[in-house]
Structures are given as C-alpha cells and as structure tokens.
C-alpha cells in the first residue's frame, strides 16, 4: 500500500514538472492544453482535503485518476506514433521527442500502479477505446506522411504566390551567404515558408529535401545537420526552426536591400 501511495505522489509530481522539462519543444496549442489539463486533474483533489469534504475529495480523486489514465494513454499512443515517424519515416533523432515519449509512457505506468482500481477489466477497455480513437485521429492527421501519393507532385504543394522584387532579392542574398532551408515535401509549414517567398524567389533558395521520397532528396545532409523539425534554416552557422517571416530572415542574414515584401501568410 505504501508503494502505491509513493507511486501516486510521484505521478502527481511528474505531471506537474513534465511541461517544464519539455519547454524547449515546439508543442502545439493542443499539446499545451493537454499538459494543462493533466495538471488540473493532478492537483484538483488537493483543494478538497478537509474532514468535511472527505466524500467530495474521494469522488473527485476517483474521477481525476480516471482522467489521468485516459490522458496518459492518449499521450503515450500519440508519442508512440511520432516515434514511428521519427525513426521509420524521417529517420532522424530528436532528443525532446524521445524524452516526451518516455515521460508519457512513465506517466501511463504510474497512473496504473498508483491507484487501487476496482474494475481492472473496465479500465483496460477504456484504455483500448481511447487508444483506438487517438490512433485513428493521428493517422488522419499524418496521412500525407505515410502516403506520398496524396501530394500532387514529389516536389510538394504548388506555390501559388508571385514573387516581388524584394522577395527575389532576399532569396538571392540568402543563397549568396550560404543560407540553407531544410524541409520535406509533405510539410505544410515548409509550404507556408515557400509561399512567403513566391514561386520565382523559391527557385533561388538553397533548399534541401530531407525526405528520401521527395524530389532531389538529400537526407544525409539533414542527418549530418541534426535537423529536428521542418522547416529549419541554417544561416551563418546557426539554426532556426519553424516558419520565419521574410523580415526575420533579412535580419538574421544581415540583408541590406529593399524590404517591401508583398506576401503574407493568410490566417488559418
């Protein structure tokens, strides 16, 4: 019994510190909401711990434990699929992704051993249902990664914007200073980055395709550069992850030309 109480305390503590450990990871807004929800479930019973509120505390503890189990199950399944993409598809290492997967799995285990479950069969049934729902949703989100035929061409999405003189000048400057853009043909954020430049300027960029199934792929360069996310820019020996505005790229590369950039990302 003492072991279960200790495991329960560790589970609560781990739930609280996990977002801090992974603060450098580029989590989405949905992931941040998941972490916040787990914190709420973990600490909620602590606010009702007096003798008068003993029954309420017991009921609340019962439900929050279930929600913690469901949440950790969903996080573990999602992290597991990302590990599959990381090692089987992208074939690259990501320290924060691996740590996240390990913590999610640990939290799942602690949510089981840290509480006396009365209906174990029902618990596993709930876990299986949650896992299936998360897996189906995840497969739907990442279908283009596993099915390159979903894209129009091996080169990725079509570039529909037109380049202005400022975009073309910046692209030429980036090429002159040796800047590199690492990406993948299925990556929507890479497409956003290209849309900012426009069709004519994109042709001037030193773009490196990291997916072996893409057009003119160079995955060995991506692995050598230890690319962990797309798009990633390498400018003057430093790496910048995520879609960058043209103004940011101009500042990072010490661009001195005109900056009347005409392309902007449409709100989604």
N, C-alpha and C positions, 0 to 999 in steps of 0.2 A: 504493500500500500504506500509505503514511504517512497518507493521508487516511482510510482505513478504520480505522486504529488510533486516530486522533484522534476520529473519529465514535463509535468503540466506547467510548472514555473518557467522552465527553460523554453517551452513552446511560446508562452506569452512574451518572454523577453526577446526571443528570436524574431517574433512577429514585429516587435517594435523597432528593432535595430536593422532589419533587413533593408528597408528603403535607404537608410544612411550608408550602408555598405555599398549599395549599388547606385549611389548618387551620380557617379560619372557615366553611367549607362544611359544611352538615349532612349528612355522609355517613352511610350506614347501616353496620351492623356488617359486612355482606357486603363493602361497598366498602373498609372499613378492612382487612379480611382480604386483599382483592386487593392493596392497596398494600403490605401487609406481605410478601405472597408475592413480589411483584416485587422488593422489597429483598433478600430471601433469595436469589432467583435471580441478582441482580446481583452480590452480594458473595461468594457461595459459592466460586467458583473462586479467590478471593484467599487463601483459607485453605490452599490446596494448591499452592504455587508454588515449592517447592524442587526441586532436581535429582532427588532420589529419588522425588518424587511427580509427576514431569513427565507420565507417562502418565495418571495419575489426573486431573491438572489438565486435560489435553487432553480427556479423555472428559467430565469434569464441565462444562467450558466449552462443549462441543458441545451437551449436553442443556439446560443453563441458557439458552443462546442460543435454542434452540427454544421453551422455555417462556416466555421473554421475548417472543418473537414472537407466540406464541399469546395470552399475556396482554394485550399491547398491542393485538392485533387485536380481542379481546373488548371491551376498554375503549373503543376507537375506535368500534366498532359501537354499543355501548350509549350513548356520549356523542352519537353522531350522531342516534340516535333521540330522545334527550332534547332535542337542538337542534330537531328537527322539532316536538316537542310545544310547546317554548318559543315558537317563532315562528309556527307554523301553527295551533296549538290555543289555547294560553293567551294568546298574543300579548303577551308581556311580556319585559323584558330582565333577565338575571341574569348579572352580571359573573363570578362564580365558576364558573358553569356553562360560560360561554364559554371561560374560561381553562382549565378542566378538559378541554374538548373539544380545544382547541388543543394542550395538552400531550400528550394521549393520541394525537393524530394525529402529533405530532412524535416521540413515543417509538416509534410504529409505523414511521415512516420510518427512524429511526436503527437500529432493530432489523434492518432490511433491509440498509442500506448499511454498517453497522458490522461486518459479518462476511462472509467468503467462503463463500457457500452452494454446496455441490456439486450438489445436486439442486434446482434452481430450480423446476422443474415440480411436484415433490412438495411444496415449500414453499408454493406458491400453492394447491395442492389442500388442504393442511392449513388454510391461512388461510380458504379458502372454506367448508370444513366448520365451522370454529369460528365464522365469521361467521353462518352459517345457524342454528346451534344457539343462539347468543346472541340473534339477531333473533327467532327463534320464541319463545324464553323471555321476551324483553322484551315482545313483542306480547301474550303470555298474561298477563303481569303488569299491563299497562296497557290491557287490553281495554275496561274500563269508560269510559276517557277517550275512546276513539275510537268507542264505541258507547253513546250515552246511553240507548238502549232497554234496556240491561242493568240500569238502575236502575228501581225501582218507579215513581217519580214524578219530575218535573223538580225537585222540591224536595229530592231526595236520599233517603238512607236514612231509614226510620222511626225516630222517637225512642221508645224503649220504656221509659225510666226515668220515674219520677214525681218531681216537684219537692217538696222540703220548704220550710218557711217561710224557712230560711236561704238556700237557693238562689234563691228568688224575690226575697228582699230584696237579695241581692247583684246579681242581674240588673237590678233597678230602679235600684240605686245606680250601676252601670256606665253605664246609659242616661242618668242624670242628669248624670254628669260628662263625658258626650260620648265615652265609650269605643266603639270600633268593632271588630268582628270581621270580617276578610276571609277568604273561603273559596270553595270550589267544591263543587257538589252531589255530585260523584263522589269527593271527597276523604275517605278513611277516617279520617284524623286529625281532620278537621273534625267528623265524626260522633262521634268519641270525645269531643271538646270539648262537643258538644251533649248527649251522654249524661250528662256530669258535671252539667250544669245541670238536666236533666229537661225533659219536654215543656212544662210550664206556664211555667217560667222562660225557656226559649229564646224564647218569644214576646215577652219583654220586651227581649231583646238587640237592639242596633242591628247587625244582620247585613248584610253587603254581599256579594252573589253576584258573583264575578268571571268566571265562565264565561258567555258570551253565550247558551248553550243552557239555562241554569238558569232558575229561577223568579225573576221580577223582577230581571233581571241589571243590573249597573252596572259593566261592565268599565272604563269611562272613569275611574271613581273609583279603581279598583285600579291602573291605569296611572299616574294622577296621584300616587298614594301610593308608587309604585315597589315594589309588593309582589313579593317574590321567592319566596315559599313559602306554603303553606297548612297550618293556619290561621295568620293573623298578627293580632295585636292592636295597636291604636293607643290608647294610654292617656296622656292628658296630654302629647301631642306626641311621645311616644316609641313605638317599635315593638318588639314582642316576637314572635318567630317560634316556631311549634310549639305543641303542646297544653299548656296551662297548667293547673295544679291550681287549684281554687277558692280555696285558701288563698293561692296566689301572686297571683291576680287581686285578692283582697281587699287584700293588702299593697301591690301596685302602684297601686291606686286609692284607697288610704287609707280603706278601708271600716271603719266603726266598729261595725257591727251584729253580730248573733249569727253564730257560725261553726260551729255544729253541723251541718256538711254531711253528708248521708247517702249521697250517690252516690260510688262509686269505680270506677275502670277495672278490669275483670277482667283477670288476667294472660293473655298470649297466648303 
